[in-house]
Amino acid sequence: MARTKLPAVKRREYTVEEFNALFHAGQKCGQKCGGGGRGGKRIWPAQAVQWDAQFVKVKAWVVRHGRYPGPKASAEKSMYQWLRNNLPGGQSHTPDRWKKLNDAFGEGWEAGVKKGSPSHLEAKWDARLVEVKAWVLLHGRYPRRYQVSSAERSMCNWLRHNLPGRLRHTPARWKKLTDAFGEGFEAAFLQRTRKQEA
């Protein structure tokens, strides 16, 4: 049976019918990655369709869970590894794919995937500050340590660890705390927690 040569089509813009035609005809019409890729690497139609399918899956997961997949949970490992492979220098990275990821997740999204990076840790700290501030506004008081839920106790401990002289205190974080709660908030916070201890 003779193979039919199909015209080349643009990468990642395949309909199901086009993909099936390319796949079943056995055509090898891989196109070079945009921007030079790694060593003139070619993207085959099946790879483009698989990448797009995984992209949709990961994007939906991030929207549903409000965070990026992590490396430890078994249900998240493959999505986490997929994101890592698409970082610059990764085996699946191409300029076109990078643009698509930035458009979907915003500039700097990779900090959420690179666990332990300074920008990731600061983003996590900032998110916790927003959470604690919202709690304070909702309840009209600072979180307590005793006879409370574990979530409230955790927020109280987080605030305590960020006070001057404590392990997590930095001038930049202190400025964010005073911007959020006002100058001198620590006196009211400490007074409230000392009353509970007595």
Backbone as numpy.savetxt, mean C-alpha at the origin, in Angstrom:
# Nx Ny Nz CAx CAy CAz Cx Cy Cz
-1.09 -28.89 -40.37 -1.93 -27.72 -40.37 -1.04 -26.48 -40.37
-1.30 -25.61 -41.30 -0.50 -24.39 -41.43 -0.93 -23.37 -40.39
0.05 -22.65 -39.89 -0.24 -21.61 -38.91 -0.63 -20.33 -39.62
-1.58 -19.65 -39.06 -2.05 -18.40 -39.64 -1.33 -17.26 -38.96
-0.83 -16.35 -39.72 -0.15 -15.19 -39.14 -1.16 -14.07 -38.98
-1.34 -13.65 -37.72 -2.27 -12.57 -37.43 -1.51 -11.25 -37.33
-2.18 -10.16 -37.61 -1.49 -8.87 -37.49 -1.20 -8.59 -36.01
-0.09 -7.90 -35.79 0.27 -7.53 -34.41 -0.75 -6.53 -33.88
-1.09 -6.67 -32.62 -2.02 -5.75 -31.99 -1.30 -5.05 -30.85
-1.86 -3.95 -30.39 -1.23 -3.21 -29.30 -1.23 -4.04 -28.03
-0.16 -3.92 -27.29 -0.01 -4.65 -26.03 -1.07 -4.20 -25.03
-1.65 -5.16 -24.31 -2.62 -4.98 -23.22 -3.96 -4.42 -23.67
-4.21 -4.34 -24.94 -5.51 -3.88 -25.40 -6.18 -5.00 -26.20
-6.32 -6.16 -25.56 -6.88 -7.33 -26.23 -8.30 -7.58 -25.77
-9.16 -7.85 -26.71 -10.48 -8.35 -26.35 -10.32 -9.85 -26.15
-11.31 -10.48 -25.59 -11.25 -11.93 -25.39 -11.08 -12.64 -26.73
-11.80 -12.16 -27.73 -11.72 -12.80 -29.05 -10.32 -12.66 -29.65
-9.72 -11.47 -29.52 -8.37 -11.25 -30.04 -7.37 -12.15 -29.33
-7.49 -12.21 -28.01 -6.56 -13.05 -27.26 -6.69 -14.51 -27.67
-7.93 -14.99 -27.76 -8.14 -16.39 -28.16 -7.58 -16.65 -29.55
-7.77 -15.69 -30.44 -7.23 -15.87 -31.79 -5.71 -15.96 -31.77
-5.08 -15.09 -30.98 -3.62 -15.12 -30.88 -3.14 -16.40 -30.21
-3.82 -16.78 -29.15 -3.40 -17.96 -28.41 -3.56 -19.23 -29.22
-4.71 -19.41 -29.82 -4.98 -20.64 -30.56 -4.22 -20.73 -31.87
-3.88 -19.61 -32.46 -3.11 -19.63 -33.70 -1.64 -19.93 -33.41
-1.27 -19.88 -32.15 0.12 -20.18 -31.79 1.08 -19.09 -32.23
0.57 -17.91 -32.49 1.43 -16.83 -32.96 2.30 -16.34 -31.82
3.53 -16.07 -32.13 4.44 -15.51 -31.15 4.71 -14.08 -31.55
3.83 -13.22 -31.12 3.93 -11.82 -31.55 4.29 -10.92 -30.38
5.12 -11.40 -29.49 5.50 -10.57 -28.35 6.11 -9.27 -28.80
5.79 -8.21 -28.07 6.31 -6.90 -28.42 7.28 -6.46 -27.35
8.28 -5.69 -27.76 9.23 -5.20 -26.77 8.53 -4.26 -25.80
8.99 -4.31 -24.55 8.43 -3.44 -23.52 8.65 -1.99 -23.87
7.71 -1.15 -23.52 7.88 0.28 -23.71 9.05 0.78 -22.88
9.80 1.72 -23.39 10.90 2.30 -22.63 12.12 1.44 -22.55
12.23 0.41 -23.33 13.46 -0.38 -23.37 13.45 -1.60 -22.49
12.60 -1.67 -21.48 12.51 -2.88 -20.66 13.84 -3.41 -20.20
13.84 -4.54 -19.58 15.08 -5.17 -19.12 15.61 -6.06 -20.22
16.67 -5.65 -20.84 17.34 -6.47 -21.85 16.46 -6.77 -23.05
15.61 -5.85 -23.46 14.78 -6.08 -24.62 13.73 -7.15 -24.37
13.34 -7.34 -23.13 12.35 -8.35 -22.76 11.07 -8.15 -23.56
10.45 -9.23 -23.93 9.21 -9.16 -24.70 8.03 -9.50 -23.80
6.92 -8.83 -24.07 5.66 -9.11 -23.37 4.77 -9.85 -24.35
4.42 -11.07 -24.03 3.56 -11.88 -24.89 2.11 -11.60 -24.55
1.20 -11.84 -25.47 -0.21 -11.55 -25.21 -0.73 -12.22 -23.93
-0.37 -13.45 -23.70 -0.85 -14.15 -22.50 -0.32 -13.47 -21.25
0.93 -13.00 -21.28 1.50 -12.32 -20.12 0.77 -11.01 -19.85
0.45 -10.29 -20.92 -0.26 -9.02 -20.76 -1.63 -9.24 -20.15
-2.34 -10.25 -20.60 -3.67 -10.54 -20.07 -3.57 -10.99 -18.61
-2.57 -11.82 -18.29 -2.38 -12.27 -16.91 -2.04 -11.09 -16.00
-1.18 -10.20 -16.48 -0.79 -9.04 -15.67 -2.01 -8.18 -15.39
-2.81 -7.92 -16.43 -4.01 -7.10 -16.26 -5.00 -7.75 -15.29
-5.15 -9.05 -15.37 -6.07 -9.75 -14.47 -5.59 -9.64 -13.02
-4.30 -9.81 -12.81 -3.74 -9.70 -11.45 -3.84 -8.26 -10.96
-3.63 -7.31 -11.84 -3.75 -5.89 -11.50 -5.15 -5.58 -10.97
-6.16 -6.05 -11.68 -7.55 -5.83 -11.27 -7.81 -6.49 -9.92
-7.29 -7.69 -9.74 -7.48 -8.42 -8.47 -6.83 -7.67 -7.30
-5.60 -7.22 -7.49 -4.88 -6.52 -6.42 -5.55 -5.19 -6.12
-5.94 -4.46 -7.15 -6.59 -3.16 -6.94 -7.89 -3.34 -6.16
-8.68 -4.33 -6.51 -9.93 -4.60 -5.79 -9.65 -4.96 -4.34
-8.60 -5.74 -4.11 -8.24 -6.15 -2.75 -7.84 -4.93 -1.91
-7.04 -4.04 -2.49 -6.60 -2.84 -1.77 -7.78 -1.95 -1.45
-8.71 -1.80 -2.37 -9.89 -0.97 -2.13 -10.74 -1.60 -1.02
-10.92 -2.90 -1.06 -11.76 -3.59 -0.08 -11.14 -3.54 1.32
-9.82 -3.73 1.43 -9.18 -3.84 2.75 -8.54 -2.55 3.23
-8.37 -1.57 2.34 -7.80 -0.29 2.75 -6.32 -0.33 3.06
-5.63 -1.33 2.58 -4.18 -1.45 2.78 -3.62 -2.34 1.68
-2.29 -2.42 1.63 -1.65 -3.27 0.64 -1.48 -4.67 1.22
-1.46 -5.69 0.36 -1.26 -7.06 0.85 0.09 -7.20 1.53
0.14 -8.06 2.53 1.38 -8.28 3.27 2.02 -9.60 2.93
3.25 -9.81 3.38 3.99 -11.02 3.04 3.69 -12.23 3.91
2.94 -12.06 5.00 2.78 -13.17 5.94 1.51 -13.97 5.77
0.39 -13.31 5.55 -0.88 -14.02 5.41 -0.90 -14.79 4.09
-1.26 -16.06 4.16 -1.20 -16.91 2.96 -2.08 -16.40 1.83
-3.22 -15.80 2.17 -4.13 -15.30 1.12 -3.56 -14.07 0.42
-2.59 -13.40 1.05 -2.05 -12.15 0.52 -0.68 -12.30 -0.14
0.01 -13.40 0.12 1.40 -13.54 -0.32 1.60 -13.34 -1.81
0.75 -13.96 -2.62 0.96 -13.86 -4.07 0.74 -12.43 -4.56
-0.24 -11.72 -3.99 -0.47 -10.33 -4.39 0.68 -9.43 -3.93
1.18 -9.69 -2.72 2.33 -8.93 -2.21 3.54 -9.14 -3.12
3.81 -10.37 -3.47 4.96 -10.67 -4.32 4.78 -10.06 -5.71
3.57 -10.08 -6.21 3.29 -9.48 -7.52 3.61 -7.99 -7.49
3.18 -7.30 -6.42 3.49 -5.87 -6.30 5.00 -5.65 -6.21
5.68 -6.47 -5.43 7.15 -6.34 -5.30 7.83 -6.56 -6.65
7.36 -7.51 -7.43 7.95 -7.78 -8.75 7.74 -6.63 -9.72
6.77 -5.76 -9.45 6.50 -4.64 -10.34 7.16 -3.34 -9.90
7.91 -3.39 -8.80 8.67 -2.21 -8.38 9.85 -2.03 -9.33
10.39 -0.81 -9.44 11.55 -0.62 -10.31 12.66 -1.60 -9.96
13.20 -2.25 -10.99 14.22 -3.27 -10.79 13.64 -4.66 -10.63
12.33 -4.77 -10.47 11.68 -6.07 -10.33 11.56 -6.77 -11.67
11.36 -8.06 -11.63 11.34 -8.85 -12.86 10.16 -8.53 -13.77
9.09 -7.96 -13.25 7.93 -7.64 -14.09 7.79 -6.15 -14.37
8.74 -5.36 -13.89 8.64 -3.90 -14.05 8.85 -3.46 -15.50
7.93 -2.62 -15.97 8.10 -1.91 -17.23 7.58 -0.49 -17.00
8.04 0.48 -17.76 7.54 1.85 -17.57 6.02 1.96 -17.74
5.46 1.22 -18.69 4.01 1.28 -18.89 3.26 0.73 -17.67
3.75 -0.38 -17.15 3.10 -0.97 -15.98 3.25 -0.06 -14.76
4.40 0.55 -14.61 4.65 1.45 -13.49 3.68 2.63 -13.54
3.46 3.17 -14.74 2.51 4.27 -14.90 1.11 3.82 -14.51
0.74 2.63 -14.93 -0.59 2.12 -14.61 -0.76 1.94 -13.10
0.27 1.45 -12.41 0.22 1.28 -10.95 0.15 2.65 -10.25
0.94 3.60 -10.72 0.90 4.95 -10.13 -0.45 5.62 -10.34
-1.04 5.41 -11.50 -2.36 5.98 -11.76 -3.42 5.38 -10.84
-3.28 4.09 -10.56 -4.27 3.40 -9.72 -4.10 3.70 -8.23
-2.84 3.70 -7.75 -2.59 3.80 -6.31 -2.03 5.15 -5.87
-1.64 6.00 -6.82 -1.08 7.30 -6.49 0.44 7.24 -6.37
1.07 8.38 -6.60 2.52 8.46 -6.49 2.95 8.06 -5.08
4.02 7.33 -4.97 4.55 6.92 -3.67 3.87 5.71 -3.06
3.00 5.04 -3.82 2.29 3.87 -3.29 3.26 2.78 -2.84
4.43 2.74 -3.45 5.37 1.65 -3.14 5.84 1.67 -1.70
5.74 2.82 -1.03 6.12 2.89 0.38 5.22 1.98 1.22
3.98 1.79 0.80 3.07 0.91 1.51 3.42 -0.56 1.33
4.19 -0.86 0.31 4.58 -2.25 0.05 5.94 -2.55 0.66
6.82 -1.58 0.67 8.16 -1.76 1.22 8.10 -1.63 2.73
7.73 -2.71 3.40 7.59 -2.69 4.85 8.91 -2.32 5.50
8.82 -1.50 6.53 10.01 -1.14 7.28 10.74 0.07 6.72
10.36 0.55 5.55 11.02 1.74 5.01 10.60 2.94 5.85
11.46 3.94 5.97 11.11 5.10 6.80 9.80 5.76 6.37
9.58 5.87 5.07 8.34 6.51 4.63 7.12 5.67 4.99
7.27 4.34 4.95 6.16 3.46 5.33 5.86 3.61 6.82
6.91 3.66 7.65 6.71 3.79 9.08 6.08 5.13 9.44
6.50 6.20 8.78 5.90 7.51 9.03 4.45 7.54 8.58
4.16 6.91 7.45 2.77 6.87 6.98 1.91 6.11 7.97
2.45 5.04 8.52 1.72 4.25 9.52 1.50 5.08 10.79
2.53 5.83 11.20 2.42 6.69 12.38 1.37 7.77 12.14
1.39 8.39 10.96 0.41 9.42 10.62 -1.01 8.87 10.64
-1.17 7.66 10.14 -2.50 7.04 10.13 -2.98 6.81 11.57
-2.08 6.42 12.44 -2.44 6.21 13.85 -2.82 7.54 14.51
-2.11 8.60 14.16 -2.45 9.92 14.70 -3.86 10.33 14.29
-4.21 10.11 13.05 -5.56 10.43 12.57 -6.59 9.61 13.34
-6.29 8.34 13.57 -7.21 7.46 14.31 -7.41 7.95 15.74
-6.31 8.30 16.42 -6.40 8.76 17.81 -7.13 10.11 17.88
-6.81 11.00 16.96 -7.48 12.31 16.96 -8.98 12.15 16.74
-9.37 11.29 15.84 -10.80 11.05 15.60 -11.46 10.49 16.85
-10.77 9.60 17.55 -11.31 9.03 18.78 -11.50 10.13 19.83
-10.51 11.00 19.98 -10.59 12.08 20.97 -11.75 13.02 20.63
-11.91 13.36 19.37 -13.01 14.24 18.96 -14.37 13.58 19.22
-14.46 12.29 18.96 -15.71 11.58 19.14 -16.09 11.47 20.62
-15.11 11.16 21.48 -15.41 10.94 22.90 -15.22 12.17 23.79
-14.57 13.21 23.26 -14.38 14.43 24.04 -13.39 14.30 25.17
-12.54 13.33 25.12 -11.51 13.12 26.15 -10.36 12.31 25.55
-9.25 12.26 26.28 -8.12 11.45 25.84 -8.34 10.00 26.24
-7.75 9.08 25.53 -7.93 7.66 25.89 -7.31 7.34 27.25
-7.88 6.36 27.90 -7.42 5.93 29.23 -6.76 4.57 29.15
-6.09 4.20 30.24 -5.40 2.90 30.27 -6.14 1.83 31.05
-6.95 2.21 32.02 -7.54 1.22 32.91 -9.05 1.13 32.74
-9.56 -0.07 32.90 -11.00 -0.37 32.83 -11.61 0.14 31.53
-10.92 -0.11 30.45 -11.37 0.32 29.13 -11.13 -0.81 28.13
-11.58 -0.60 26.90 -11.35 -1.60 25.86 -9.87 -1.65 25.49
-9.47 -2.73 24.85 -8.07 -2.86 24.44 -7.71 -1.81 23.40
-8.66 -1.41 22.56 -8.39 -0.39 21.54 -8.08 0.96 22.21
-8.87 1.32 23.23 -8.63 2.58 23.92 -7.29 2.54 24.67
-7.00 1.42 25.30 -5.74 1.26 26.02 -4.55 1.39 25.05
-4.71 0.81 23.88 -3.65 0.88 22.87 -3.40 2.33 22.44
-4.47 3.10 22.26 -4.30 4.51 21.87 -3.64 5.31 22.99
-4.02 5.03 24.22 -3.40 5.71 25.37 -1.90 5.42 25.41
-1.55 4.15 25.25 -0.13 3.78 25.26 0.62 4.42 24.09
-0.02 4.51 22.94 0.61 5.13 21.78 0.92 6.59 22.07
-0.04 7.30 22.67 0.21 8.70 23.02 1.35 8.82 24.03
1.35 7.97 25.04 2.39 8.01 26.08 3.77 7.78 25.47
3.88 6.85 24.55 5.17 6.53 23.94 5.69 7.64 23.05
4.85 8.58 22.67 5.26 9.68 21.80 5.49 10.99 22.55
5.42 10.96 23.88 5.68 12.16 24.67 7.19 12.42 24.74
7.59 13.67 25.02 9.03 13.96 25.13 9.70 13.07 26.16
10.90 12.63 25.80 11.67 11.74 26.68 11.34 10.27 26.49
10.39 9.95 25.64 10.01 8.57 25.38 10.67 8.06 24.11
10.62 6.76 23.93 11.31 6.08 22.84 10.91 6.58 21.45
9.65 6.78 21.18 9.19 7.14 19.84 9.12 8.64 19.57
9.50 9.43 20.57 9.43 10.89 20.42 10.47 11.39 19.43
10.01 12.21 18.49 10.91 12.95 17.60 10.33 14.36 17.50
11.16 15.35 17.20 10.63 16.72 17.07 9.53 16.84 15.99
9.72 16.15 14.89 8.71 16.22 13.81 7.38 15.63 14.27
7.43 14.50 14.96 6.20 13.88 15.46 5.56 14.74 16.54
6.40 15.35 17.38 5.87 16.20 18.44 5.11 17.38 17.85
5.64 17.96 16.77 4.95 19.05 16.11 3.60 18.59 15.58
3.55 17.39 15.01 2.28 16.86 14.50 1.28 16.66 15.64
1.77 16.17 16.78 0.89 15.96 17.93 0.34 17.28 18.46
1.22 18.28 18.60 0.74 19.56 19.11 -0.17 20.27 18.10
0.07 20.06 16.81 -0.85 20.60 15.80 -2.22 19.94 15.91
-2.22 18.65 16.22 -3.48 17.90 16.29 -4.26 18.18 17.57
-3.54 18.26 18.71 -4.22 18.36 20.00 -4.04 19.69 20.71
-3.18 20.56 20.20 -2.94 21.86 20.81 -1.73 21.86 21.73
-1.14 23.04 21.86 0.02 23.20 22.75 -0.39 22.82 24.18
0.46 22.10 24.85 0.21 21.74 26.24 -0.77 20.61 26.45
-1.15 19.91 25.39 -2.12 18.81 25.53 -1.61 17.73 26.47
-0.29 17.58 26.53 0.28 16.48 27.34 -0.04 16.63 28.81
-0.17 17.87 29.29 -0.52 18.08 30.71 -1.91 17.52 31.00
-2.87 17.84 30.15 -4.24 17.32 30.34 -4.27 15.81 30.17
-3.52 15.31 29.22 -3.48 13.87 28.98 -2.88 13.14 30.18
-1.72 13.62 30.66 -1.06 12.97 31.80 -1.89 13.11 33.08
-2.52 14.27 33.28 -3.36 14.47 34.46 -4.49 13.46 34.48
-5.09 13.24 33.33 -6.20 12.30 33.21 -5.75 10.87 33.53
-4.58 10.47 33.02 -4.12 9.10 33.25 -3.61 8.93 34.68
-3.03 9.98 35.29 -2.56 9.85 36.68 -3.73 9.72 37.65
-4.85 10.40 37.35 -6.03 10.26 38.20 -6.52 8.82 38.21
-6.43 8.17 37.08 -6.88 6.79 36.99 -5.99 5.86 37.79
-4.68 6.14 37.79 -3.74 5.27 38.49 -3.89 5.39 40.00
-4.35 6.56 40.48 -4.46 6.78 41.94 -5.65 6.09 42.53
